Amino acid sequence: MPTLAPATSRTLRGITDLTLAAPLKRGLVVAPDARSHETRLTLLLRSLNTLRYASLEIDPASAIPDMIDRVRALQSFRLALTDGFDGSRQLLLAVSFDGGWEPYMRRVWRDLGPLLDVIFCNCEGYLLARTHAYADYARWVRSAQRNTEFFYTASPVTVNDLHWLREQQRTPAPPPPRASDATLAAQALPGLTALYRLTELYPSGTADGDCLLHAAHHLLLPLWERMSDTASPLPPSAIPCRTPTEEAAVAWFTTRVKPSPAAPVAKCPAHRHWPPPDAQAGIVKALPATPTHGALLLIECDDANAIARLVRQLDPATLGARAAQAHAGPWRNLFFTLAGLKKARVPDGLLACMPAEFLEGMEARAAVLGDLEADHPQHWTLPERNWPLDGAGATPARVALASVHLVVQILVADTAAPGWQALNTDHPACTPIKDFEKQMPPGARILSVQPLHRNIDAHGRAREHFGFADGLSNPVHPDDRPAGSPAAGAWDRWALGDYLLGYGNSHDDPPLQGRFWTDSTFLVVRKLRQDVDALQAMVGGPPAHSELAALMVGRHQDGRNLVDGTPDNAFDYANDPAGAQCPLHAHVRRANPRGLRPDLQVLPRILRRGMSYGPPHTAQTAQEERGVVFMAYNASIAEQFELIQSWLSGGNSGGEGTYSGQRDPIFARPRPGDRDSFVFGPHPQPAPLPLPAAGPRPVALQWGLYLFVPSVPALEDIARFAAEAGCPVAASTAPGPASAERAAEAKKGAIVIAKLKAAESALGLAAAREQWKLVLEDLGARQNGTSQWLWTAVRDLHGGVLRTPYGVLVGSRDRVMEVLGDDRSFSATGYCPRMASSFGTIYLGMDQGPEYRTLSTVPNEAIMAVTRRQAFDAAFADTRTVLDGWRAGAGAAGFSFDVKDLVDAVLAAICTQFFGLPEGPGSSMRIGGWQARIGQANADQPSCPGHFGAPSRYMFQPNPGEGAVQQGQDHGRALKDYVEARLHAGGPDLQSTNDSVIGAKLRGIPKAQYASTLIGIMMGFLPTVDGTLRSALYEWVADSSLWSLQLAWAVHDGAGPSAALATAGAVIEPALRRTMQLRPVPELVWRTATARRMLGAVELAPGERIVVGIVSAMQQNLQEGSPDLWPVFGGRRAGEQHPTHACPGYEMAMGVMLGVLAGLLGAELRPSLSLTVLRLMP
């Protein structure tokens, strides 16, 4: 099964939500009186709510700051008790907060842990924040989190913004004096007494009692700090208590919480050598010579075997930091996307340890990063498909990032070469690239090459295209600091665990250790296009001569900072709190505020290793593309890079003294409604400078990736995983992972069946039948695996056959084929009454016999005469015609279309050519879905393919619902009325004039049977092909394999139309077959038992409904690695002994599906936010 990302939050305009459901503990709390955990929790929450209400709206307690507000990120949250799906009681938490999940959760664990502990200690499995490390605590939150399907927030205003805005409206005044002891005690005592009353439910001396006491200390923190002050503590006697309860409350409050036993923490290894030899080169220690040129190679691999051979060809030992110090280049690095790790068959257990942001990917984190509007992934300019050099221009012109499995970086130091060099044979990295390519194994290919270079000035400094010195504030290991350089500030302490996994970090987290993790890390890559002309327009001239450009960047072009005028990095903004020297919104100040504060106790740092691309800006090259490929190593993408990037996009890196609507003026985009200006100048009235409202921004995001950077041992492990997956060993008697997984599925299925049987006993037969129908047919049950578990249990635990209120389920492949192949015991005649009430009775509702042969021979032979080539060519041409029409009207951003609209249009054209219905131009039969559009011509007429779906569902579904029955009857009758009208109209009728491929061969059948027969064979063809095509495309978009198929198709697309079918068979058909096994259409059909007999271990009675689980047979084939599709088609129609109703249109159906998919893959497509919508590029 694929590795899934954990339950996710939604982020909108920088605000994120979290929904969590935790089951309450059962039984009674440890207390004198019998109380449940729910009762205790209810009383606690009501008490806390009352205290907050009173302190805010009745008797404001200004001396007691709000514990929750100290987090400075929490917008709102609510707690409610509700019923769980399993009948348990649950605590539901819904919260919205500023910024990303991970930085917020760390603050919650650190600052709100005591409050959450006293609440959630009533829940099963909760880990106390007080006694557990952050990583363990966050893991518990992830386990209890629920997916948010819809999230709304009215404004992007942050909590710090609210404080800033209120300050702007206040009359300037000195800060209020420190509250007196008497005032503090008076304001704290009511709340303290209310909390003390809860000790009856949280007895002192117990673990839960400690939670309450710890929470009280933090809720009333100012009072606790004064009473526990070692120098001059506030004595209990100084608190004016009026009742014995108040006195007892004060005595309780003065008690210290018993220290908890320290959680075992893995000892952080100390690296014996510098740099750590197992880390890849160029991460924590600079290479022996400064690279001047390089390239990123985006690589796709067909299978695990190709990855194994490529990794071993690179020789992981040569990629290590120690090995890199021994030569002068070229140097190479190897990085993996999540898709690449999955392709290499890295075990799910390891992938599950990957952080959520890596599993989700940069594109999914756009809202957290502030990648909005033109910078949104939907608008990215994807990498060019520019390799090999002599093959540039192949279709598609751009590479979908989902197709990238590995990235190889090649760096060279060639000071004699020009700084910028076009990607050609003269580029200093070209020869190393070609040498690498020659060694690449079969099945691996370079999709795109991104050339890199450094613009080195006369002083040896790297400068980006705006002319500013770059890379000045990179963290440096103490051993690598130049002699005599200023000491690092407190905010700049080096912690190796910030940049490599397996070591202690700035948060003092227990490190993620082990052979696969230690010395590995993560890399962020973002291609940023720089528009020098746009920056000049913004600052009023060349940046080199603009003081405004220096203010916006936060440094002069030569690297001198704006605080002390030196190029040194050992400075901070402590003496410039209002931004008089360096504006608060300058780029370098937003990215690195160089100071700590209560809500920012660790400053996120990254190791930037990016390089430039494109020619220098001159009058002759102004229109050419240029920019920087930003690359940053960090051990936590979420708490390092993403936090910094969110600051640039508007997060409050300056604290409550800044407004998030003021963003980095160069790198960020203003949000709609925000004033686009740059604020600078002396306090207290800095001047807002309006920025150009129209025109391009100086920096535009082109594309980006999150990459895993394995250590040398991890690379060796990946190669081993991939090799073992690519070359499986001989079968062992011991159960392997696949059989263990199947056993687990069967166990889950047994639980589902037991619950359904319990429902039958409790609710009765009719209600139980409805429950079985939900599990077997509902889309949600199919998507979450419940249906699959049930069918696995039927096959593995019930001999493949199980009697249920829904019908007798037949799940094993052999039993399915037995039922489909024996119409004497398992009759199809039950279809006849349904047909009669819809489009009319035809041979599809008959069993083998003279009448069946008389009515079926001509239609079946006509269908079987259609070759795969005929069907493919027609579908291929029709698909391209539809796409060409849409492309002609598309703008530069492309044309977004629903997959259903494409499939509908092509299938309607196919039906005209092969069945003669719709009749062609001028036909009054509508094209598309069954629902007529407002103002559509012939709205009262049936549609193709829309009206053919409901009769098919009505006929083939074992137990159609009331709505399905009515619609199946109505649509079938509408189709029959339409055809009958054209059979009995004056002049030549439809039957005699039908010159279509199949329709022409039906001229000889009796007119009385013509309408029902034509509709029936179309009904058998259209819904199956329609459903399979859409299912395949949705599946391929969801798992990103569509883009790999598109690239594979592009390699052969130039071979010509005559070779297209063979190419489709090689490239598309294996993936199509797998999808048809995973999502067969139809999933279920039915028969009626004709006699008493045994089927498996179940004795059948005449008249019983037999539910044929085609989906189950396909699951079995998929598990066994068999490509067999025959159950989907009712069996193989070959020879004399084939099943009576085996589909005669196998070749036609496969040809049409391959033709549509081939025509689609030949176009340049992009994904959208919806699985059902694709974007066609011009």
N, C-alpha and C positions, 0 to 999 in steps of 0.2 A: 504494500500500500504506500502511496506517496506520503512524504513527510509534510505535515501541515504546520503552518505558522500558528502560534497560540491565539487564543481569543483576542480580538483586536478592538481597540477604541476607534472612535471617529474624531477627526480633527477638522475644524472649519475655521478659517481665518485666524489660525494660531491658537484657538481654544480647543481643548481636548476633553473628551468625556470618558468616564469609566463606570461600568455597571458590573456589580458583583453580587453574587448570591451564595450565601454560606448556610448550610444546614445547621439548625440549632441542636445542641446536645439533648439527648433524651434523658429521662429520669429526673431526680430531685437534686437540688443544690445542697451543698453541705451547710446547713443552717439549722437553728433550733426548730423552726416551724417548717412544715412541708411546703416547699415552693418549687415550681419548675423553673428551668432556665428561661423559658419564655416569659413567665411572670416576673422574674427578677430583671430581665432585660427591659421589659415594658416599663417597669417602675423607674429604672435607671434613665432611660431615654426621656421619659416624661419629666423627670427631675431636672435633667440637663437642659431640656427645652424651656422649662419654666425659669430656670436661672438665667439663661441667655436673654429671654424675653424681658425679664425684670431688669437686668442690668443695662439693657439698651433702651427700653421704652418707659420704664416706671421710675426707677432710682438709678440713673447712670452711675456706673462705678469707674470713673476716669482713672483711678489709681491702679486698677487691675486690667492691664492690657488683654485683649482677646487672644487666647491661646491659638485659635485657628488662624487669626489674621497674621500672626507672626510668620506663617509660612509664606505670605505675600504671593500666593499663586492660586489660592482656592476661591473660585468664583461662587460656587454654591454646592451644597450636597444635602441629601435627604436619606433617611433610614426608615424602612418600613418592614413589617413582618407579614409574610405571605406564605401561601402553600406551594410546596415543590411538586414537580410532576410525579414524584413517587409517593406522594402523600405526606412527606415530612414537612415540618415548618421551617422556613428559611428567613434569614435576615437579608434584606435587599438594600444595597447601597448604590446610589446613583450620584455621581459627582462630576462637576465640570471644573476645569482648571486651565491655567495658562501654560503654553508650551508643550513639550513632549512628555510622554508617559514616564520615561526612565528618570530624568532629572527631578520631576515632580515626586515620584515615588520615593526617591532617596530623601527628599525633604520631609515627606510625610513620615517615613520610618524614623527619621532623626528627631523631628520636632513634634509630631502628633502621635508618636508611638504610645505614650502613656494613656492617652484618651482612647485610642483604638483598642488597646489591650483590655481595658475594663469593659468595653462594649463587646468585642469579638471573642473574649475568653468564654463566652456562652455558646460558641460555635464549635462544631466538630473539626478537629484537625488544625485549628488556628495555631500559628507560631507567634509567641509573644515577641514583640519588637524589642523589649527590654533584654531578652535573653538569646536572641538570634541575630546572626549577621544579616546585613542588607540583602545579599544575594539569596539567602534562604527565605527571607521574608517576601521579597519580590516574587520568588517562585511560587509561594503560597497564593499570593494575590492573583498571579496568572492562572493558577489552577482553579480559582473560584470565579474568575472573570467570565462574563457572558458577552457574546458579540452584540454590539450595538448596531442595529439595522438602519436606524434613522436618528439623526442628531441635528438639532436646531439651536443656534445661538444668535441673539439679536445683534450683537456688536462684537468687534474685535478688541474692544477696550479691555486692557488688563487690570488686575488688581492694583498694581503700582500706578497705572494711569489714573485710576479713581482717586488715589491719594494725591497724585500730582495735580489733578484738576481741582480738587477741593482746596489745595494750597493756593492755587492761582486765584481763587475767589476770596481768600481770606485777607484781612488787613494784616500787613507784616507786623509781627509781634515777637518778642523774645520767647523762647521755650518756657513752658510752665515750670514752676519750681517743683522740686521733689516733694511728693506727698508726705505729710507728717505721719508719725507712727500711729497717732490716734485716728487720723483720716483713713489710713490704709486698713487698720484693724476694723473700723466701723463699716467700711465698704466690703471687706472680705468675710466678716462674721456670718451674715445670712447664708451665703453660699457654702461656707465651711460647715455650718450646722446641717444644711440640707444634705450634703455629701456624707456627713457622719451618720445620719439616720439610716443610710443604706448599709451600714456595717452589720445590720441584722441579717442582711442577705449576702453580704460579703464579709464573713466573720474575720476579725483580726487574727493574725497568726497563720492564716491559710494562704495558699498561692493566689486565690482570687481576691482575698482581702488585701494582699500586697498590691495587686493591680489597682484597686480602688484608692489606696493610700498614695501610690505613685502618681495616679491621675490627679488627685487632690493637690499634691505638691506642684504639679505643672499648671493646673488650672488657676491656682492662686500663687503663681510663682513669685511675685514681689514680696508677699508675706512670708513665704518659705525662705527666700533668700535673706530676709532680715532676721528671721528667727534662727537660721542656721549659720549666720555670719560668725566666723571664728573670732574675729577681732572684737566686735561689739554687738553681740546677738540681742535681739528683742526678746525679753523674757515673757513667758506666758502670762505672768501676773500683770503685764502692761496692757493686756487686751481686756477691755471692760465687759466681762461676761455677766449676764443678768440671771441666767438660769443654770441649773445643774447640767442640762443637756449641752449648753454652750461651753461650760467648763470641761465637760467630757470631750467635746469636739476639739477643743484646743489641745488638750492632753494627747488625744489621738493623733492630731496633726503634727505634733512635735516629735512623734516617733519616726525614726528612720526606717526606710524599707530595707529588709534584710538583703544583703548582696547576693545576687544569684550566682550559682557556679558558672564560671566562664565556659562558654561554648568552646569545644575543641576547635582550634584553628590550625590549619596546616602551616607548617613552618615555611616561610618564603625562602626559596633557595638563593644563595648568593652566587653570582656568576664568578667563577674562578678566573676567567679570562675576559679581557676587554679587547674587542667587542665579543659578545657571546657567539661562539663559533657556529652554533646551530641556527642562529637567526639568518635570514636571507641578507644579502649584501645591500649596503646603502640605506639601511633603515635607521638604526640608532647611531651609527658611525659613518662619517663621510667616506666616500671612496678615496683611494690613494691619489687620484687626480680628478679635478673637477670635470665632469662630463660636459662636453660642448654640444653634442648632438645625440640623438637617439630616436627611438620609435616605440610605439605601443602596437603590438600585433594582436588583433582580435581574432580568435581561433574557434572554429567549430569542429567537433569530433562526432563521428557517426555512432560510436559505441564505446564501451568501457575498455575494450582491447586497444583501441586507438589511443585512449588516454594513457593507459599503462605504458605503451611503447613510447609515447612522446615524452612522458616524465622520465623514463629511464634513458631515453636518448639524450635528454638535457643533462643527465647525471646530477642528481640533487647535491652531491658533495661539492660540486664546483660552484654552486649557487650560494654557499654559505659566506658569512661575513669574514671569517678568517681567510678562506680561500681567495676572496676578492682582493685582500690586501697584498697578495703575493704577485699580482700582475697588473699591467697597465691597460687592460681592457682588450676587446669589448667585454662589458659585464652584462649579465643576464639575470632577470628575475622571472618567477612564474607565479601567477595569481589565478584564483579560481572564482567563478561565479557560483551561486547556489545551484544553478542548473548543471554546471560542470561537476560539482561534488555529487549531485544525484546521479549524473551520467556515469561517474566513476564508481558508483555503488558504495559510497561511504555509508557505513551502517547508520540506520535511523537513530540509534542511541547516541551517536556522536552528533548527528545533525540536530537532534533535540536540544543539545547543549549550546547550540549557536544562539546568539542574541536575537531578539525579535526583529530588530531593525534590519539585520542582515537577511533574515528569512523573508521579510516583507519586501525589501529592496528599495532603492532610492525613489523609484517612480511612485510607489505606494506611500512614501513619506513626504510627498510634495507639500501638503498642508503644514506639516511640522517645520519644514525647511523654509517655508515662504516662497516656494516655487509656484507662483501664481501667474495667471493670464499668459503673456507671451513666453514666460519661463516654464509654464506647466508642461509636463511630459507629453501631453497631447499635441504640443506645438514644437517639440524638439526637432532640430535638424539632425537626423541620425547620421552615423558614420558613413562615409562614402565607401562603396564597394570598389576599391581602387587597386586591388591586387589580384593577379599579377599585373605588372606595369603595362604589358602589351594587351591585357584583356580588360582594361578599365572601360567602363561604359556598359557593361553587361547589365541586363535587367534582373532583379531590381537595382536601381542606382544606390539605394540606401540599405543598411543592414539593421534589421530588427535586433535590439539588444538581447532579447530573449533567446536568440540563436547563438549567442556567445557563451562558450563553456570555459575557455581559458584565455588569459591575457599574458603575453610574453613581453617583457620590457627589455630592450637592447639599448645600452648606453656606450658611447665611445668618447674619448678625449682626443680631439684633433684640433689643436689651436691654429694650425696652418690653414684650415678650411674656413670659408666665409661663414659668418654666424648663421645666416639663413640660407638654405639651399632647397630648391624645389625637390619633390620626391621623384628623383630619376636616378640614373646610374651614377651620377656624380655625387649624390648625397653620401656623406661619410658612413651612414648606417646601412646603405643599400647592400654592400657586399656581405656584411654579417647577416643581414636578413636573408639573402639568397643562400648563404651557406647553411643557415638554420633550416630554410625551406627544403633544401636537398636532403636533409636528414629526417624530415618529417615522415612518419609512417603512413601507410594507406589508411584512409578514413579520417584523416585530420587535414584541415585546409585553413589557410589564412583568408579571412573575409575582408579585412580592412587593415590598413596601416596608417597610423597617425604619426606623421613625422614630428620631431621635437628638436629644439635647439635653445641655446642660451645666448642672449645678447650680452657680451662681456665688454665692459667699458675699459678705459685706459688704466683704471685703478684696480682692475680685476674683479669688480662688482658686477653681479648679474642685474640687468635692468629689463623691466617688462616694456611693452610697447607704448605705454603712456610716458615712459622715460624715468620712472621712479626706481630707485634701488630696491631690490627684492630679497626676501629671506633673511632680514636682519634680526628678527626676534625669535628665530627657531631655538627651542631648548637645546642645551648642550650639556653632555655628560661632564662632570667635574674634571675627569682626566683629559678631556679634549679642549678645555678652555685655554685660550692663548695665555702665555705668561704675561702677568701684569694687567690682565683685564679686570674690570671691576667685579666685585663679588656679586653673586646673584641675590636679588631681593627675596623677601620672605614668600612672595607670591610665585617665585620662579624656582622653587626647590625641585631638584631632579628626582623623579621616582620612576624607575625602569618599568614598573607595572603599568604606567600610563601609556607605554608605547609597545610593550611586548606582553603577551599573556604568560602566566606562570610566576610572576614576581609581585611584590607588594606595590600598591599604587598609592596615589595621594589621598584616597579615601580610607586607606588601611583595610581594604577588603581582603578576605581570604582569597588567594589567587586560584584561578582555574588551572590545574596542573595535570600533568600526564604527558606521555610521549607525544600525543597528537597536539597538545595545547602549548606546552612550554616553548617559548621563543617564536610562536606563531603570532600573528596580529591581523589587523584589518586595514585595508586601503580604500580611501575615497578618491574617485576620479571624477572630475567635472571639467568638461571642455567649455571654456568661457570665451566668447568672441568679444574683442575690444574694438570699439568704434572711436578712433582718435578724433575724427571730425566732430562727433557728438560731444565729446568731452570739451573740445575747443569751443563749441557753441555754448556749452554750459558755463564755462569759466571766462569766456570773453577773449580767448586768444590761446596761443600755444601754452601747454602746461608748464614748460620750462620757464616761462616769463610771468607766471600767474601766481600771486600770493593766495588767491582764492583756491587754486588747485591744491596747494600745500595744506590749506586749512581743511579741505574736504578729505584729503588722504590722511592728514595727521603727521606728515613728515615732509621735509623738503625733498626735492628730487635726488639730491646726493645722499639722502638717508639721515640727515640731521633731524632730530626730534624737535618739537615745538616747545618743549619745557625748558631744557637747558642748552639747546643748540648743538649738542654733540651727537655723533652717530652711534654712541654707546647704547646698549640695551638695558643697562642697570639704572632705570629711572622709573618714576611712578607719577601719579597725578594727585598725590596727597595734598600738595600745595596749590592745586588748581581745581578745587571741587566744583566750581561753577562753569568751567570750560572757557575761562577768559583767554588762556594761552592756547590750549588745544581744545577745539569745540567738542562738546559731549557726543556729537553724532559723527565725528570724523571716523573714517574707516578703521584706522589702527586702534582708536580708543574703543570703538564698539566691539571690535574683535578681541581686544585684550585690555580690559579695564585696569589691570595691574594693581589690583587691590581686593581685599576681602571685606565682607560685611555679613551681618547675621544670616541673610538668606543666600549667601554665596560664600561658603566656607572653604571651598576648593576651587581654584581657578582652572578651567579646562585648558589644556595645552595640546597641541598637535605638532607632528614633525612634517613640515611641508617640504616636498621634494619635486614640485612642479617645474615645468619648463615651458617656453614659449613656442608658438607655431606661427607660420606666415611671415611675409616679408616686412621689413621696416616700413613705416609710413612715410611716403614721399608723394609729391604731386603726381608722379607716374603710377604709383601703386596704391593710391588712396582707395580704390574700389575693390581691391583684393582683400580676402579674408585674413584676419590675423587675431591673435589672442594668446591666452595661456591655457595650458592643460594643467589645472589645479590637481595636485596629488598630495594626499596627507595620510600618514600612518597614525593610527590610534588604536588602543586596546578596546575602547568602548566608543563606537560610532555615536551612540545616542547621547552619552554624557560628555563627549568631547566635541567632535565635529558638528553634530546636529545642534548642540546648544550654542556654539559660536555662530553657526549659520543663521539660527533663529534670531540672534542678536542683530546681525547685519540686516535681517529682513524686518526688524521692528521690535524684537524682544527687548526688555528693559535691562540691558547690560549695565546701564548707569544707575540702576536702582530706582527708588521712588522719586528721584530728582529729575527724571526724564520722561518724555512722553513717547510711547511706542509708535505713534503715528509719524514721528520724525525718524526716518530710516537712514541707512547708509546712502548718501546722495549719489554714489557712483555705482555701487553693486546691487542695490535693491530697487524694487519697483513700488511706487506708491499704490495703495489700495484705493478703490473708488470711494470718493467722498473725502479722502484725506487731503489736507493742504500739502502740495508738493513744493516744499521749500527747504532751505538749509539754514539752520539757526546758528548764529555765531555772534561773538562780540562780548563786551564786558558786562558783568553782572551789575545791576539786577535787570537790565532791559536789553538782552541780546537781540540782535536784529534778524528777522526772518528774511532770507533772500529767496524770492520766488524762482523756481526752476522752470525750464521750458516745458509747457504742457503737452506740446505735440513733438513729433519726431522721435527718432530712435534714442534709446538709452545708451550710455557709454559701455555697459557690459550686458551681454545677453547669454544666457545659458543655452548651450547647444545639445548636450546630452550628458549623462552621468551613470556611474556604476558603483556599487558596493562590492568589494572583492575580499576574499579570504586569502591571507598570505601565509601559507604553511611554512613551518620550520623545515629544516633538512630531514629530521626523522619523520615529520608528518608527511612530507612529500614521498618518502619511501613507503609509508603506510598507504597513502592514496594509490600509489602504483601497485602495491600488493592487492588492495581491495579490488582495483579495476582488473588486474590480471586474473584474480580468482573468479570474478564475475564473467570475464570474457572467455575463460577456459574452465568451465565447471568440471569438477572431478567426477569420477564414476560414482554411480549411486551407492549410497551407504545404507546399511540396515538401520542406522540410527536416524530418527526423524530429523529432517532439516528445518530451516526457518519457515519454508513454505507450508510444510505440514503442520508445524506448530501454530502458524497463523490461521490455517484452516480450522484447526482444533479450537482455537480461541473464538473464531467466528461461529462455529457450531455451538459452543457453550453459550455465547450471547443469544444465538437463535433459539436455543432451548429455553432460555429465560423469557424471550418474547412469546414463544408458544405457550409457556406455562401461564403467563399473564393473560393471554387471549382465552385460554381455557377457563381461567378463573372468571373472566368477564362473562363467559357463556353461563357459568353457574349462577353468577350474581344478577345478570341483566336479562337473561333469556336468549333464545335462539336468534331472533331478528336483530337485536342490538349487537350480539356477538358477530353476526354476519357483517354488519357495518364496520366493526372494529377490524375484522380480517381484511375487508376491502381496503380500508385505510392503509394497513401495513403493506398490502400487496400492490396497490395501485398508486397511492399518493406520491407525488413528486418529492416531497420532503423526506418521506421514508426511504425512497430510493437513493436520494442524495446523501442522507446521513448514515447509510449502511444498514438500516434496520431490515429492509427487504432482503438484502443479500445474506444477512445473518440467518434469517428465517429459512431461506432456500438451502443454505449450507447445512442447517440442522436437518431439513427434510432429507437431503441426500445422504448425509453421514450418520444420522442417528435414527432415521426411520425407514431405511431401506429404499429411499427415493419416492415413497408414496405415503401420504398422510390424509386421513379423512378429517374434514373441518366443516363448519357451518357454511363456509363459502363454496365448498365443493371438495371433491377428492383431488388433492394437490399431487401432481406428478412432476418430480424434480430431477431425477437422474436422467442423463442423456439416453441411456439404453431404453428406459421406460418411456421417455418422450417419443423416441422413434418407434417404439412398439405401438403406442397409441395412434400415432399419425399413419402408420403403415397397415393398420387392421381396421377397415371400416365395417367389417362384419360384426366386430365386438364393440367398436367405438364409432358410433354413427355421426355423420355431419348433418343429418336431416333435421336436427333441431334448428338449423339456420332458416329453414323454409318459412315458418310463420313470421319471422322477423323480416325476411325479404318481402313477403307478400304484403306486409303493412308499410313497406317503404318503396322500393323501386321495382319490385316484381320478382317472382321466383325464377331462378335459373339453375343451371347444373351445379353451381358451387354448393348448393344445399342438398345434393343427392349423393348417395353411395354408389359404388360400382354396380353397373347393370346395363341392360340394353338402352334404357331411356337416357342414362347418363352419357353413354357413348354417342348416342344420336345427337344430343344437344351440345356436347363438349368438343367433339372432334374438330370441327371447322375452326372455332375460336382458338383452341389450343395449338393447332397446327399453324394458324396465322401468327400467333404470338411467337412460337418457337422458330419461325422462319426469319425473325429479326435477328441479325447478327450483332455481336458486340461492336464490331467496326461501324455498322450503320448507326447504332444508337450513340456511340461515342462521337462520331463526326457531327451528328446533328446537335447534340448537347453542347459540344465544344464550340461550334459556330454560333449557336444561339446565345450562349453565355457571353462570348466576346461581343456580340452585337449589342446586348443589353448594357454591358459595361462601357462600350465605346459611346453609346448614347448618353450615359450618365457623365462620362468623362468630358464630353464635349461641352457640357453646361457647368462644369466644376470650376471654381475659382482656384486661386493659388493655394488655399488651405485644403483643397481636396473636396470630395463629395462623400458625405456620410450616408450610408444606406443600411437598412435592416436586412439581415440575411434572408429573412422570410420573403421580402419583396423581390430579391434576386431569384430565389428558388421558385416563387410563384410565377414570375414572368417567364423563366426558362421552361418550366414544366407545362405552362399553357401553350407555348410555342411547340414543344415536343408533342403534346396531345393533338394539336392541329395537324402536324405532319404525319403522325402515326395512326391516330384514331379518327381524325376528321372532325373533332369536336374540341374546342370551339371551331366554327366552320372557316375561320380566317377573317380577313378584313371585311368589315360590315356585319360581323356576327353580333347578335344582341346578347350573347352569353358574356357575362363580365369576366375579367381576368383579375385574379387576386383572391383575397380572403372572402369568406361567405358574408361578412358584414359589409353592406353597401356604404360608400362614403356619401357625405352630404353633397347633393347636387350632381351625383354621378349618374350618367346616362344608363338607362335600362336597370335602374335600381331594383325593380321588381322581378328581375330575371336571376336565375342561378348563376353561380360563378365557377370558374375552373382555375385552380384546383380546390377552392374553398369548400364547395358544396359536396365534394366526394369524401371528405373526412368523417363527417358525422354518421353517414350510413355504414361506413367501415367499422367505426367504433361500436355502433349499435349491434352489428352482426357478429363481430369477433370477440367482444368483451364478454367474459363469462356471466357477469352480473351487472349489466349497465344500470346506472341510476335513472331516476325518473326523468331528469333533464336530458340525459343522453338518449333515452328512448324516444322522447318527444322530438328532439332535434333530428335524430336519425330518421325517423318516419317523415318529418316535414321536408327535410332536404332531399331525401330519396324521391318522394312524390314530386317535388319541384323539378328535379332532373328528368324524371319520367315524363311529366307533362310537357317539358320543353322539347324533348326528343319526339314524343308522339305528335306534337303540333307540327313538327317539320317532316314527319312521315305522312301526314294526311293533309298537308297544305296543297293548294292547287298548283299544278305544274310539276316539274321534276322534284322528287322527294329526296330526303337526306340519304336514304339507303342506296338509291340508284345513282346518285351523283357523288358519293363519297369515294374519292380517289386516293385517300391516304394509304399508307403502307399496309396497315392492318384492316382498316375500314373497307378497302376495296375487296378484301377476301371474305367479308361478311355479307356480300350482296345476296348470296344464295340462301341464307337462312330465312325461315318464315318471318314475315313482317310482324306478326304478333309477338314474336320473341326478340325482335331486333332491339327495341329500346332498352329492355331489361338486360339483354346480353351485353350491349355496348357499354351501358352504365356499369354493369357488374365487373367487366374486365378492367375498365378504367378505375373502378373503385378498388380493385385488387392491386393495381399498379401505383396509383398516385399517392395514397397516404403512406405506403411503405417507403417509397423513394423519397417523398417529401420529408417524412420524419427522420429517415436515416441521414439524409444530407444535412439537415439542420442540426441533428444531434452530433454528427461528426464535426461540423464547424464549431459548434459551441464547445465541444470537448477540446478541440485543438486550440481554440483561443484561450480557454481556461488553463490548459497546461503548457501554453506557449509553443506547442509543437507545430502550429500553423506556419510559424516564421521559418523554422528549420525546413519544413516541406517546401516552402516557397523558394528558399535558397537552393535546395536540391533540385527543384524543377528548373530553376534558372540556368543551372549548369548545362542542361540538355535542351533548353527551349529553342535554341537556334537550329536544331536538327531538321526542322520542317514539319509540316502537318502530317506527312505520311508516317513519321516516326513517333508522333505524339501518343498514340495508343500504347505502343511498347514502353515508352517512357513512363506513362501513367501507371502501367502495370508494375514497373519496377520501383517507382518512387512513391506513388500514392496508394496503390492497392493494399500493401501490407498494413499501412496505418488505418485504412478504411476497414479492413477485415477486423482489426483489433477493436475498433470502435463499435462495429456491428456486433461483436461478441460482448462488449462491455455494456452497450445500450441497444439491444436488438429492438426492431420494430416489425411486428408487434411483440410485446413481452409475453402476452398470454393469449391463448385461444382455448376453445373448449369442444368437447365431444359429449355424446350421451351413451352411457353403457346400455348395451342391448340384451345382455344375458347375465345371469349370475356366474361369476368367475373370479379367480384370484388375480390381483395385480400387485406383484410384490407380496407383502404380508397382509394386504387389505382385501377382504372379500367384498366384491362389488355386487350391487343389486340392480336389476334392470331399471332404467330411467334415471340413475344417478348422474349428476353432472361431473364430468371429468375435466379438471383444469390443467391444461398442458403448459407447464412452465418452460417456455422457450428460453426465457432469460436465465433460468437455472441451468439448462443444458449448455448454454453459451458460457456461463460462468465456469462450468466444469471444463469446457474446452480451453478456456483462457488459462485456467489453473494448470492444465496439463500441457500447455504449449501447442495445442492442436489448432491449425488454421481453419478447421471445418466450419462451414456456415450453413450446412444443409437444414438443420432444425428451423432456421429463420424462414426458409423457403418451403417448409412442409415436407422436406425430404428431397432426394435427388431424382429428377424425372429422367431416368435412363433405363432402357430395356423394358421388358414386359412386366416386371414385378415391382415397378415403382409405386409409391403411395398414390392413391387415387387423386388426392388434391395437392400433390407436389407441384410447385409453381412452374409453369411453362416459360415464364419470363425472366429466368435467372440471367441469361446473357444480356437481354435487353436492359434489365435493371442495372446490372453492373456497368454496362456501357454508358448509360445515361449518367450515373453517379460519377464515374471516372471522368466523363466529358465535362460535366459542370465544374468539378473540382479542379481539373486541369485548366479550364478556361479562367477560373478565378485566380489560381496560383500564378498565372502568367501576367497578371496585373500587379502594379505596385500598391500594396495595401498597408495600412497602419491600424493599430488597435484603437479602441475608444474606451470610455469608462464602462461600457456595457458589453457583455459577452455576445449580445445579439446584434451589435452594430459594428460595422467595419468602415474604415475611411479609405476611399479610392483616391489615389494621388493623380494629379494631371500628368 
